[in-house]
Amino acid sequence: MDARGESIVCGSADHGLHVYNMKSGKRTRVLYNKRFGHTDWVTTCAILNDGRIVSGSMDKRLCLWEKSAV
């Protein structure tokens, strides 16, 4: 899990990442799709200074998610 500004990103056992707005408590994005993403549990994630998100998984892959990724 990582927090920056009003956003929190959490890795998940469902192979995706979930981004929440801290003020509203609502989920704003789910980062996972069939063409790109993890195939195993997400074990680490961080929000970069430019707003992109980097994540690592038990599948031994790193993914870089653009700010506009859904």
PDB file of N, CA, C, O and CB in Angstrom:
ATOM      1  N   MET A   1       0.849  -1.167   0.000  1.00  0.00           N
ATOM      2  CA  MET A   1       0.000   0.000   0.000  1.00  0.00           C
ATOM      3  C   MET A   1       0.900   1.237   0.000  1.00  0.00           C
ATOM      4  O   MET A   1       1.974   1.238   0.601  1.00  0.00           O
ATOM      5  CB  MET A   1      -0.969  -0.006   1.224  1.00  0.00           C
ATOM      6  N   ASP A   2       0.440   2.291  -0.687  1.00  0.00           N
ATOM      7  CA  ASP A   2       1.161   3.556  -0.693  1.00  0.00           C
ATOM      8  C   ASP A   2       0.139   4.683  -0.777  1.00  0.00           C
ATOM      9  O   ASP A   2      -0.957   4.509  -1.310  1.00  0.00           O
ATOM     10  CB  ASP A   2       2.181   3.627  -1.880  1.00  0.00           C
ATOM     11  N   ALA A   3       0.516   5.835  -0.242  1.00  0.00           N
ATOM     12  CA  ALA A   3      -0.359   7.006  -0.273  1.00  0.00           C
ATOM     13  C   ALA A   3       0.427   8.206  -0.764  1.00  0.00           C
ATOM     14  O   ALA A   3       1.599   8.383  -0.432  1.00  0.00           O
ATOM     15  CB  ALA A   3      -0.969   7.288   1.122  1.00  0.00           C
ATOM     16  N   ARG A   4      -0.242   9.028  -1.564  1.00  0.00           N
ATOM     17  CA  ARG A   4       0.350  10.290  -2.034  1.00  0.00           C
ATOM     18  C   ARG A   4      -0.802  11.238  -2.334  1.00  0.00           C
ATOM     19  O   ARG A   4      -1.750  10.886  -3.036  1.00  0.00           O
ATOM     20  CB  ARG A   4       1.270  10.075  -3.312  1.00  0.00           C
ATOM     21  N   GLY A   5      -0.705  12.439  -1.793  1.00  0.00           N
ATOM     22  CA  GLY A   5      -1.800  13.392  -1.995  1.00  0.00           C
ATOM     23  C   GLY A   5      -3.084  12.849  -1.398  1.00  0.00           C
ATOM     24  O   GLY A   5      -3.123  12.481  -0.224  1.00  0.00           O
ATOM     25  N   GLU A   6      -4.128  12.798  -2.198  1.00  0.00           N
ATOM     26  CA  GLU A   6      -5.420  12.281  -1.733  1.00  0.00           C
ATOM     27  C   GLU A   6      -5.651  10.830  -2.142  1.00  0.00           C
ATOM     28  O   GLU A   6      -6.741  10.300  -1.928  1.00  0.00           O
ATOM     29  CB  GLU A   6      -6.544  13.142  -2.271  1.00  0.00           C
ATOM     30  N   SER A   7      -4.640  10.173  -2.730  1.00  0.00           N
ATOM     31  CA  SER A   7      -4.819   8.817  -3.245  1.00  0.00           C
ATOM     32  C   SER A   7      -4.087   7.775  -2.412  1.00  0.00           C
ATOM     33  O   SER A   7      -3.006   8.020  -1.876  1.00  0.00           O
ATOM     34  CB  SER A   7      -4.344   8.742  -4.675  1.00  0.00           C
ATOM     35  N   ILE A   8      -4.709   6.607  -2.319  1.00  0.00           N
ATOM     36  CA  ILE A   8      -4.094   5.420  -1.718  1.00  0.00           C
ATOM     37  C   ILE A   8      -4.194   4.313  -2.750  1.00  0.00           C
ATOM     38  O   ILE A   8      -5.249   4.122  -3.356  1.00  0.00           O
ATOM     39  CB  ILE A   8      -4.792   5.010  -0.353  1.00  0.00           C
ATOM     40  N   VAL A   9      -3.098   3.573  -2.958  1.00  0.00           N
ATOM     41  CA  VAL A   9      -3.126   2.415  -3.841  1.00  0.00           C
ATOM     42  C   VAL A   9      -2.809   1.176  -3.006  1.00  0.00           C
ATOM     43  O   VAL A   9      -1.899   1.186  -2.178  1.00  0.00           O
ATOM     44  CB  VAL A   9      -2.111   2.577  -5.028  1.00  0.00           C
ATOM     45  N   CYS A  10      -3.577   0.109  -3.238  1.00  0.00           N
ATOM     46  CA  CYS A  10      -3.416  -1.142  -2.503  1.00  0.00           C
ATOM     47  C   CYS A  10      -3.277  -2.288  -3.488  1.00  0.00           C
ATOM     48  O   CYS A  10      -4.064  -2.403  -4.427  1.00  0.00           O
ATOM     49  CB  CYS A  10      -4.609  -1.385  -1.546  1.00  0.00           C
ATOM     50  N   GLY A  11      -2.284  -3.134  -3.280  1.00  0.00           N
ATOM     51  CA  GLY A  11      -2.168  -4.362  -4.050  1.00  0.00           C
ATOM     52  C   GLY A  11      -3.144  -5.385  -3.502  1.00  0.00           C
ATOM     53  O   GLY A  11      -3.583  -5.287  -2.357  1.00  0.00           O
ATOM     54  N   SER A  12      -3.485  -6.380  -4.334  1.00  0.00           N
ATOM     55  CA  SER A  12      -4.534  -7.305  -3.938  1.00  0.00           C
ATOM     56  C   SER A  12      -4.243  -8.734  -4.378  1.00  0.00           C
ATOM     57  O   SER A  12      -3.491  -8.968  -5.325  1.00  0.00           O
ATOM     58  CB  SER A  12      -5.856  -6.856  -4.507  1.00  0.00           C
ATOM     59  N   ALA A  13      -4.850  -9.680  -3.674  1.00  0.00           N
ATOM     60  CA  ALA A  13      -4.746 -11.087  -4.034  1.00  0.00           C
ATOM     61  C   ALA A  13      -5.503 -11.398  -5.317  1.00  0.00           C
ATOM     62  O   ALA A  13      -5.322 -12.473  -5.889  1.00  0.00           O
ATOM     63  CB  ALA A  13      -5.264 -11.954  -2.905  1.00  0.00           C
ATOM     64  N   ASP A  14      -6.357 -10.472  -5.787  1.00  0.00           N
ATOM     65  CA  ASP A  14      -7.097 -10.699  -7.025  1.00  0.00           C
ATOM     66  C   ASP A  14      -6.280 -10.300  -8.263  1.00  0.00           C
ATOM     67  O   ASP A  14      -6.817 -10.219  -9.367  1.00  0.00           O
ATOM     68  CB  ASP A  14      -8.413  -9.920  -6.995  1.00  0.00           C
ATOM     69  N   HIS A  15      -4.971 -10.050  -8.068  1.00  0.00           N
ATOM     70  CA  HIS A  15      -4.004  -9.738  -9.134  1.00  0.00           C
ATOM     71  C   HIS A  15      -4.086  -8.299  -9.609  1.00  0.00           C
ATOM     72  O   HIS A  15      -3.395  -7.929 -10.559  1.00  0.00           O
ATOM     73  CB  HIS A  15      -4.218 -10.658 -10.309  1.00  0.00           C
ATOM     74  N   GLY A  16      -4.900  -7.489  -8.984  1.00  0.00           N
ATOM     75  CA  GLY A  16      -5.053  -6.099  -9.400  1.00  0.00           C
ATOM     76  C   GLY A  16      -4.610  -5.129  -8.327  1.00  0.00           C
ATOM     77  O   GLY A  16      -4.182  -5.515  -7.239  1.00  0.00           O
ATOM     78  N   LEU A  17      -4.726  -3.864  -8.667  1.00  0.00           N
ATOM     79  CA  LEU A  17      -4.472  -2.779  -7.719  1.00  0.00           C
ATOM     80  C   LEU A  17      -5.744  -1.953  -7.625  1.00  0.00           C
ATOM     81  O   LEU A  17      -6.458  -1.772  -8.611  1.00  0.00           O
ATOM     82  CB  LEU A  17      -3.245  -1.893  -8.158  1.00  0.00           C
ATOM     83  N   HIS A  18      -6.012  -1.460  -6.438  1.00  0.00           N
ATOM     84  CA  HIS A  18      -7.196  -0.657  -6.203  1.00  0.00           C
ATOM     85  C   HIS A  18      -6.753   0.699  -5.682  1.00  0.00           C
ATOM     86  O   HIS A  18      -5.970   0.786  -4.737  1.00  0.00           O
ATOM     87  CB  HIS A  18      -8.167  -1.353  -5.209  1.00  0.00           C
ATOM     88  N   VAL A  19      -7.262   1.760  -6.308  1.00  0.00           N
ATOM     89  CA  VAL A  19      -6.908   3.125  -5.930  1.00  0.00           C
ATOM     90  C   VAL A  19      -8.135   3.764  -5.285  1.00  0.00           C
ATOM     91  O   VAL A  19      -9.238   3.714  -5.829  1.00  0.00           O
ATOM     92  CB  VAL A  19      -6.415   3.959  -7.172  1.00  0.00           C
ATOM     93  N   TYR A  20      -7.922   4.367  -4.112  1.00  0.00           N
ATOM     94  CA  TYR A  20      -8.998   4.990  -3.357  1.00  0.00           C
ATOM     95  C   TYR A  20      -8.703   6.465  -3.133  1.00  0.00           C
ATOM     96  O   TYR A  20      -7.543   6.867  -3.049  1.00  0.00           O
ATOM     97  CB  TYR A  20      -9.202   4.277  -2.017  1.00  0.00           C
ATOM     98  N   ASN A  21      -9.752   7.266  -3.037  1.00  0.00           N
ATOM     99  CA  ASN A  21      -9.643   8.657  -2.643  1.00  0.00           C
ATOM    100  C   ASN A  21      -9.763   8.698  -1.123  1.00  0.00           C
ATOM    101  O   ASN A  21     -10.748   8.212  -0.566  1.00  0.00           O
ATOM    102  CB  ASN A  21     -10.739   9.550  -3.340  1.00  0.00           C
ATOM    103  N   MET A  22      -8.761   9.277  -0.445  1.00  0.00           N
ATOM    104  CA  MET A  22      -8.753   9.289   1.020  1.00  0.00           C
ATOM    105  C   MET A  22      -9.883  10.124   1.611  1.00  0.00           C
ATOM    106  O   MET A  22     -10.422   9.777   2.662  1.00  0.00           O
ATOM    107  CB  MET A  22      -7.428   9.813   1.520  1.00  0.00           C
ATOM    108  N   LYS A  23     -10.243  11.208   0.956  1.00  0.00           N
ATOM    109  CA  LYS A  23     -11.295  12.069   1.507  1.00  0.00           C
ATOM    110  C   LYS A  23     -12.665  11.422   1.441  1.00  0.00           C
ATOM    111  O   LYS A  23     -13.418  11.449   2.415  1.00  0.00           O
ATOM    112  CB  LYS A  23     -11.326  13.388   0.771  1.00  0.00           C
ATOM    113  N   SER A  24     -12.993  10.838   0.292  1.00  0.00           N
ATOM    114  CA  SER A  24     -14.323  10.246   0.122  1.00  0.00           C
ATOM    115  C   SER A  24     -14.371   8.786   0.556  1.00  0.00           C
ATOM    116  O   SER A  24     -15.443   8.270   0.868  1.00  0.00           O
ATOM    117  CB  SER A  24     -14.758  10.359  -1.324  1.00  0.00           C
ATOM    118  N   GLY A  25     -13.218   8.115   0.579  1.00  0.00           N
ATOM    119  CA  GLY A  25     -13.190   6.690   0.902  1.00  0.00           C
ATOM    120  C   GLY A  25     -13.651   5.809  -0.240  1.00  0.00           C
ATOM    121  O   GLY A  25     -13.777   4.596  -0.074  1.00  0.00           O
ATOM    122  N   LYS A  26     -13.908   6.407  -1.412  1.00  0.00           N
ATOM    123  CA  LYS A  26     -14.412   5.639  -2.555  1.00  0.00           C
ATOM    124  C   LYS A  26     -13.280   5.172  -3.446  1.00  0.00           C
ATOM    125  O   LYS A  26     -12.264   5.850  -3.601  1.00  0.00           O
ATOM    126  CB  LYS A  26     -15.399   6.471  -3.367  1.00  0.00           C
ATOM    127  N   ARG A  27     -13.478   3.997  -4.030  1.00  0.00           N
ATOM    128  CA  ARG A  27     -12.511   3.478  -4.999  1.00  0.00           C
ATOM    129  C   ARG A  27     -12.645   4.263  -6.291  1.00  0.00           C
ATOM    130  O   ARG A  27     -13.750   4.441  -6.804  1.00  0.00           O
ATOM    131  CB  ARG A  27     -12.723   1.954  -5.253  1.00  0.00           C
ATOM    132  N   THR A  28     -11.523   4.733  -6.817  1.00  0.00           N
ATOM    133  CA  THR A  28     -11.547   5.546  -8.025  1.00  0.00           C
ATOM    134  C   THR A  28     -11.036   4.805  -9.255  1.00  0.00           C
ATOM    135  O   THR A  28     -11.382   5.170 -10.378  1.00  0.00           O
ATOM    136  CB  THR A  28     -10.733   6.785  -7.816  1.00  0.00           C
ATOM    137  N   ARG A  29     -10.223   3.776  -9.063  1.00  0.00           N
ATOM    138  CA  ARG A  29      -9.672   3.025 -10.203  1.00  0.00           C
ATOM    139  C   ARG A  29      -9.364   1.596  -9.791  1.00  0.00           C
ATOM    140  O   ARG A  29      -9.049   1.329  -8.631  1.00  0.00           O
ATOM    141  CB  ARG A  29      -8.395   3.707 -10.749  1.00  0.00           C
ATOM    142  N   VAL A  30      -9.456   0.691 -10.735  1.00  0.00           N
ATOM    143  CA  VAL A  30      -8.977  -0.678 -10.577  1.00  0.00           C
ATOM    144  C   VAL A  30      -7.987  -0.900 -11.707  1.00  0.00           C
ATOM    145  O   VAL A  30      -8.329  -0.740 -12.879  1.00  0.00           O
ATOM    146  CB  VAL A  30     -10.162  -1.741 -10.603  1.00  0.00           C
ATOM    147  N   LEU A  31      -6.761  -1.268 -11.359  1.00  0.00           N
ATOM    148  CA  LEU A  31      -5.720  -1.460 -12.356  1.00  0.00           C
ATOM    149  C   LEU A  31      -5.506  -2.952 -12.580  1.00  0.00           C
ATOM    150  O   LEU A  31      -4.829  -3.624 -11.801  1.00  0.00           O
ATOM    151  CB  LEU A  31      -4.402  -0.775 -11.919  1.00  0.00           C
ATOM    152  N   TYR A  32      -6.087  -3.447 -13.641  1.00  0.00           N
ATOM    153  CA  TYR A  32      -5.942  -4.841 -14.047  1.00  0.00           C
ATOM    154  C   TYR A  32      -6.700  -5.015 -15.349  1.00  0.00           C
ATOM    155  O   TYR A  32      -7.796  -4.477 -15.502  1.00  0.00           O
ATOM    156  CB  TYR A  32      -6.466  -5.829 -12.943  1.00  0.00           C
ATOM    157  N   ASN A  33      -6.139  -5.752 -16.282  1.00  0.00           N
ATOM    158  CA  ASN A  33      -6.892  -6.158 -17.461  1.00  0.00           C
ATOM    159  C   ASN A  33      -6.275  -7.420 -18.033  1.00  0.00           C
ATOM    160  O   ASN A  33      -5.204  -7.832 -17.588  1.00  0.00           O
ATOM    161  CB  ASN A  33      -6.921  -5.031 -18.522  1.00  0.00           C
ATOM    162  N   LYS A  34      -6.910  -8.033 -18.991  1.00  0.00           N
ATOM    163  CA  LYS A  34      -6.464  -9.322 -19.535  1.00  0.00           C
ATOM    164  C   LYS A  34      -5.168  -9.214 -20.341  1.00  0.00           C
ATOM    165  O   LYS A  34      -4.402 -10.176 -20.403  1.00  0.00           O
ATOM    166  CB  LYS A  34      -7.551  -9.910 -20.409  1.00  0.00           C
ATOM    167  N   ARG A  35      -4.912  -8.055 -20.960  1.00  0.00           N
ATOM    168  CA  ARG A  35      -3.730  -7.893 -21.804  1.00  0.00           C
ATOM    169  C   ARG A  35      -2.499  -7.454 -21.033  1.00  0.00           C
ATOM    170  O   ARG A  35      -1.376  -7.712 -21.466  1.00  0.00           O
ATOM    171  CB  ARG A  35      -4.013  -6.902 -22.887  1.00  0.00           C
ATOM    172  N   PHE A  36      -2.688  -6.797 -19.902  1.00  0.00           N
ATOM    173  CA  PHE A  36      -1.563  -6.262 -19.156  1.00  0.00           C
ATOM    174  C   PHE A  36      -1.892  -6.320 -17.681  1.00  0.00           C
ATOM    175  O   PHE A  36      -2.999  -5.973 -17.269  1.00  0.00           O
ATOM    176  CB  PHE A  36      -1.232  -4.816 -19.594  1.00  0.00           C
ATOM    177  N   GLY A  37      -0.963  -6.745 -16.912  1.00  0.00           N
ATOM    178  CA  GLY A  37      -1.182  -6.806 -15.472  1.00  0.00           C
ATOM    179  C   GLY A  37      -0.526  -8.030 -14.891  1.00  0.00           C
ATOM    180  O   GLY A  37       0.246  -8.714 -15.563  1.00  0.00           O
ATOM    181  N   HIS A  38      -0.826  -8.301 -13.665  1.00  0.00           N
ATOM    182  CA  HIS A  38      -0.206  -9.400 -12.947  1.00  0.00           C
ATOM    183  C   HIS A  38      -1.045 -10.668 -13.048  1.00  0.00           C
ATOM    184  O   HIS A  38      -2.261 -10.619 -13.233  1.00  0.00           O
ATOM    185  CB  HIS A  38       0.005  -9.025 -11.489  1.00  0.00           C
ATOM    186  N   THR A  39      -0.366 -11.797 -12.923  1.00  0.00           N
ATOM    187  CA  THR A  39      -1.038 -13.097 -12.945  1.00  0.00           C
ATOM    188  C   THR A  39      -0.995 -13.769 -11.578  1.00  0.00           C
ATOM    189  O   THR A  39      -1.374 -14.931 -11.438  1.00  0.00           O
ATOM    190  CB  THR A  39      -0.398 -14.007 -13.993  1.00  0.00           C
ATOM    191  N   ASP A  40      -0.534 -13.034 -10.576  1.00  0.00           N
ATOM    192  CA  ASP A  40      -0.467 -13.555  -9.213  1.00  0.00           C
ATOM    193  C   ASP A  40      -0.657 -12.385  -8.243  1.00  0.00           C
ATOM    194  O   ASP A  40      -0.852 -11.249  -8.674  1.00  0.00           O
ATOM    195  CB  ASP A  40       0.897 -14.296  -8.952  1.00  0.00           C
ATOM    196  N   TRP A  41      -0.600 -12.655  -6.966  1.00  0.00           N
ATOM    197  CA  TRP A  41      -0.835 -11.628  -5.952  1.00  0.00           C
ATOM    198  C   TRP A  41       0.095 -10.438  -6.139  1.00  0.00           C
ATOM    199  O   TRP A  41       1.286 -10.608  -6.397  1.00  0.00           O
ATOM    200  CB  TRP A  41      -0.655 -12.212  -4.557  1.00  0.00           C
ATOM    201  N   VAL A  42      -0.448  -9.242  -6.011  1.00  0.00           N
ATOM    202  CA  VAL A  42       0.354  -8.017  -6.011  1.00  0.00           C
ATOM    203  C   VAL A  42       0.891  -7.842  -4.595  1.00  0.00           C
ATOM    204  O   VAL A  42       0.125  -7.752  -3.636  1.00  0.00           O
ATOM    205  CB  VAL A  42      -0.493  -6.752  -6.474  1.00  0.00           C
ATOM    206  N   THR A  43       2.217  -7.797  -4.476  1.00  0.00           N
ATOM    207  CA  THR A  43       2.845  -7.752  -3.154  1.00  0.00           C
ATOM    208  C   THR A  43       3.432  -6.391  -2.805  1.00  0.00           C
ATOM    209  O   THR A  43       3.720  -6.127  -1.637  1.00  0.00           O
ATOM    210  CB  THR A  43       3.922  -8.787  -3.073  1.00  0.00           C
ATOM    211  N   THR A  44       3.615  -5.524  -3.795  1.00  0.00           N
ATOM    212  CA  THR A  44       4.167  -4.199  -3.525  1.00  0.00           C
ATOM    213  C   THR A  44       3.667  -3.202  -4.557  1.00  0.00           C
ATOM    214  O   THR A  44       3.405  -3.564  -5.704  1.00  0.00           O
ATOM    215  CB  THR A  44       5.705  -4.239  -3.522  1.00  0.00           C
ATOM    216  N   CYS A  45       3.537  -1.966  -4.153  1.00  0.00           N
ATOM    217  CA  CYS A  45       3.115  -0.914  -5.079  1.00  0.00           C
ATOM    218  C   CYS A  45       3.532   0.437  -4.525  1.00  0.00           C
ATOM    219  O   CYS A  45       3.702   0.609  -3.318  1.00  0.00           O
ATOM    220  CB  CYS A  45       1.580  -0.959  -5.317  1.00  0.00           C
ATOM    221  N   ALA A  46       3.692   1.389  -5.432  1.00  0.00           N
ATOM    222  CA  ALA A  46       4.067   2.745  -5.035  1.00  0.00           C
ATOM    223  C   ALA A  46       3.519   3.737  -6.045  1.00  0.00           C
ATOM    224  O   ALA A  46       3.462   3.458  -7.243  1.00  0.00           O
ATOM    225  CB  ALA A  46       5.604   2.885  -4.912  1.00  0.00           C
ATOM    226  N   ILE A  47       3.117   4.898  -5.546  1.00  0.00           N
ATOM    227  CA  ILE A  47       2.702   6.001  -6.409  1.00  0.00           C
ATOM    228  C   ILE A  47       3.939   6.863  -6.645  1.00  0.00           C
ATOM    229  O   ILE A  47       4.542   7.349  -5.689  1.00  0.00           O
ATOM    230  CB  ILE A  47       1.516   6.841  -5.769  1.00  0.00           C
ATOM    231  N   LEU A  48       4.319   7.057  -7.894  1.00  0.00           N
ATOM    232  CA  LEU A  48       5.482   7.856  -8.234  1.00  0.00           C
ATOM    233  C   LEU A  48       5.141   9.345  -8.200  1.00  0.00           C
ATOM    234  O   LEU A  48       3.969   9.720  -8.203  1.00  0.00           O
ATOM    235  CB  LEU A  48       6.017   7.460  -9.613  1.00  0.00           C
ATOM    236  N   ASN A  49       6.169  10.186  -8.168  1.00  0.00           N
ATOM    237  CA  ASN A  49       5.953  11.638  -8.095  1.00  0.00           C
ATOM    238  C   ASN A  49       5.125  12.174  -9.252  1.00  0.00           C
ATOM    239  O   ASN A  49       4.398  13.153  -9.088  1.00  0.00           O
ATOM    240  CB  ASN A  49       7.280  12.354  -8.061  1.00  0.00           C
ATOM    241  N   ASP A  50       5.225  11.542 -10.428  1.00  0.00           N
ATOM    242  CA  ASP A  50       4.485  12.035 -11.595  1.00  0.00           C
ATOM    243  C   ASP A  50       3.075  11.444 -11.708  1.00  0.00           C
ATOM    244  O   ASP A  50       2.381  11.693 -12.694  1.00  0.00           O
ATOM    245  CB  ASP A  50       5.261  11.725 -12.857  1.00  0.00           C
ATOM    246  N   GLY A  51       2.647  10.667 -10.714  1.00  0.00           N
ATOM    247  CA  GLY A  51       1.295  10.126 -10.700  1.00  0.00           C
ATOM    248  C   GLY A  51       1.168   8.711 -11.227  1.00  0.00           C
ATOM    249  O   GLY A  51       0.127   8.078 -11.049  1.00  0.00           O
ATOM    250  N   ARG A  52       2.215   8.196 -11.879  1.00  0.00           N
ATOM    251  CA  ARG A  52       2.160   6.809 -12.322  1.00  0.00           C
ATOM    252  C   ARG A  52       2.296   5.886 -11.115  1.00  0.00           C
ATOM    253  O   ARG A  52       2.736   6.304 -10.044  1.00  0.00           O
ATOM    254  CB  ARG A  52       3.269   6.515 -13.365  1.00  0.00           C
ATOM    255  N   ILE A  53       1.913   4.630 -11.303  1.00  0.00           N
ATOM    256  CA  ILE A  53       1.986   3.638 -10.232  1.00  0.00           C
ATOM    257  C   ILE A  53       2.853   2.491 -10.716  1.00  0.00           C
ATOM    258  O   ILE A  53       2.711   2.032 -11.849  1.00  0.00           O
ATOM    259  CB  ILE A  53       0.563   3.132  -9.816  1.00  0.00           C
ATOM    260  N   VAL A  54       3.749   2.031  -9.859  1.00  0.00           N
ATOM    261  CA  VAL A  54       4.568   0.859 -10.156  1.00  0.00           C
ATOM    262  C   VAL A  54       4.148  -0.238  -9.185  1.00  0.00           C
ATOM    263  O   VAL A  54       3.895   0.020  -8.008  1.00  0.00           O
ATOM    264  CB  VAL A  54       6.113   1.179 -10.038  1.00  0.00           C
ATOM    265  N   SER A  55       4.078  -1.476  -9.700  1.00  0.00           N
ATOM    266  CA  SER A  55       3.649  -2.585  -8.846  1.00  0.00           C
ATOM    267  C   SER A  55       4.502  -3.812  -9.126  1.00  0.00           C
ATOM    268  O   SER A  55       5.006  -4.004 -10.232  1.00  0.00           O
ATOM    269  CB  SER A  55       2.153  -2.906  -9.067  1.00  0.00           C
ATOM    270  N   GLY A  56       4.649  -4.634  -8.099  1.00  0.00           N
ATOM    271  CA  GLY A  56       5.369  -5.902  -8.206  1.00  0.00           C
ATOM    272  C   GLY A  56       4.496  -7.011  -7.668  1.00  0.00           C
ATOM    273  O   GLY A  56       3.625  -6.789  -6.827  1.00  0.00           O
ATOM    274  N   SER A  57       4.745  -8.222  -8.170  1.00  0.00           N
ATOM    275  CA  SER A  57       3.857  -9.332  -7.844  1.00  0.00           C
ATOM    276  C   SER A  57       4.657 -10.614  -7.619  1.00  0.00           C
ATOM    277  O   SER A  57       5.847 -10.690  -7.922  1.00  0.00           O
ATOM    278  CB  SER A  57       2.823  -9.538  -8.962  1.00  0.00           C
ATOM    279  N   MET A  58       3.970 -11.609  -7.083  1.00  0.00           N
ATOM    280  CA  MET A  58       4.567 -12.926  -6.920  1.00  0.00           C
ATOM    281  C   MET A  58       4.828 -13.593  -8.274  1.00  0.00           C
ATOM    282  O   MET A  58       5.490 -14.630  -8.330  1.00  0.00           O
ATOM    283  CB  MET A  58       3.663 -13.809  -6.065  1.00  0.00           C
ATOM    284  N   ASP A  59       4.317 -13.012  -9.362  1.00  0.00           N
ATOM    285  CA  ASP A  59       4.595 -13.548 -10.700  1.00  0.00           C
ATOM    286  C   ASP A  59       5.953 -13.072 -11.231  1.00  0.00           C
ATOM    287  O   ASP A  59       6.300 -13.344 -12.380  1.00  0.00           O
ATOM    288  CB  ASP A  59       3.481 -13.138 -11.674  1.00  0.00           C
ATOM    289  N   LYS A  60       6.723 -12.358 -10.391  1.00  0.00           N
ATOM    290  CA  LYS A  60       8.076 -11.880 -10.707  1.00  0.00           C
ATOM    291  C   LYS A  60       8.084 -10.806 -11.791  1.00  0.00           C
ATOM    292  O   LYS A  60       9.069 -10.667 -12.515  1.00  0.00           O
ATOM    293  CB  LYS A  60       8.944 -13.043 -11.146  1.00  0.00           C
ATOM    294  N   ARG A  61       6.998 -10.047 -11.909  1.00  0.00           N
ATOM    295  CA  ARG A  61       6.899  -8.977 -12.899  1.00  0.00           C
ATOM    296  C   ARG A  61       6.716  -7.637 -12.205  1.00  0.00           C
ATOM    297  O   ARG A  61       6.120  -7.541 -11.132  1.00  0.00           O
ATOM    298  CB  ARG A  61       5.736  -9.240 -13.873  1.00  0.00           C
ATOM    299  N   LEU A  62       7.246  -6.613 -12.848  1.00  0.00           N
ATOM    300  CA  LEU A  62       6.977  -5.239 -12.456  1.00  0.00           C
ATOM    301  C   LEU A  62       6.071  -4.634 -13.514  1.00  0.00           C
ATOM    302  O   LEU A  62       6.285  -4.852 -14.707  1.00  0.00           O
ATOM    303  CB  LEU A  62       8.299  -4.414 -12.292  1.00  0.00           C
ATOM    304  N   CYS A  63       5.072  -3.884 -13.101  1.00  0.00           N
ATOM    305  CA  CYS A  63       4.188  -3.192 -14.043  1.00  0.00           C
ATOM    306  C   CYS A  63       4.231  -1.702 -13.733  1.00  0.00           C
ATOM    307  O   CYS A  63       4.231  -1.292 -12.572  1.00  0.00           O
ATOM    308  CB  CYS A  63       2.720  -3.741 -13.961  1.00  0.00           C
ATOM    309  N   LEU A  64       4.266  -0.910 -14.783  1.00  0.00           N
ATOM    310  CA  LEU A  64       4.200   0.536 -14.659  1.00  0.00           C
ATOM    311  C   LEU A  64       2.876   0.985 -15.243  1.00  0.00           C
ATOM    312  O   LEU A  64       2.616   0.790 -16.430  1.00  0.00           O
ATOM    313  CB  LEU A  64       5.403   1.233 -15.372  1.00  0.00           C
ATOM    314  N   TRP A  65       2.041   1.584 -14.415  1.00  0.00           N
ATOM    315  CA  TRP A  65       0.697   1.994 -14.796  1.00  0.00           C
ATOM    316  C   TRP A  65       0.677   3.495 -15.043  1.00  0.00           C
ATOM    317  O   TRP A  65       1.053   4.270 -14.163  1.00  0.00           O
ATOM    318  CB  TRP A  65      -0.330   1.604 -13.708  1.00  0.00           C
ATOM    319  N   GLU A  66       0.252   3.907 -16.202  1.00  0.00           N
ATOM    320  CA  GLU A  66       0.152   5.321 -16.542  1.00  0.00           C
ATOM    321  C   GLU A  66      -0.990   5.958 -15.752  1.00  0.00           C
ATOM    322  O   GLU A  66      -1.883   5.262 -15.269  1.00  0.00           O
ATOM    323  CB  GLU A  66      -0.066   5.507 -18.067  1.00  0.00           C
ATOM    324  N   LYS A  67      -0.956   7.263 -15.626  1.00  0.00           N
ATOM    325  CA  LYS A  67      -2.006   7.969 -14.875  1.00  0.00           C
ATOM    326  C   LYS A  67      -3.384   7.724 -15.460  1.00  0.00           C
ATOM    327  O   LYS A  67      -4.374   7.723 -14.730  1.00  0.00           O
ATOM    328  CB  LYS A  67      -1.725   9.465 -14.849  1.00  0.00           C
ATOM    329  N   SER A  68      -3.462   7.514 -16.767  1.00  0.00           N
ATOM    330  CA  SER A  68      -4.760   7.340 -17.424  1.00  0.00           C
ATOM    331  C   SER A  68      -5.204   5.881 -17.486  1.00  0.00           C
ATOM    332  O   SER A  68      -6.267   5.590 -18.035  1.00  0.00           O
ATOM    333  CB  SER A  68      -4.706   7.908 -18.822  1.00  0.00           C
ATOM    334  N   ALA A  69      -4.420   4.963 -16.940  1.00  0.00           N
ATOM    335  CA  ALA A  69      -4.780   3.532 -16.993  1.00  0.00           C
ATOM    336  C   ALA A  69      -6.055   3.272 -16.214  1.00  0.00           C
ATOM    337  O   ALA A  69      -6.304   3.889 -15.178  1.00  0.00           O
ATOM    338  CB  ALA A  69      -3.636   2.657 -16.436  1.00  0.00           C
ATOM    339  N   VAL A  70      -6.857   2.355 -16.724  1.00  0.00           N
ATOM    340  CA  VAL A  70      -8.114   1.992 -16.048  1.00  0.00           C
ATOM    341  C   VAL A  70      -8.066   0.553 -15.647  1.00  0.00           C
ATOM    342  O   VAL A  70      -9.022   0.042 -15.064  1.00  0.00           O
ATOM    343  CB  VAL A  70      -9.335   2.250 -16.946  1.00  0.00           C
TER     344      VAL A  70
END
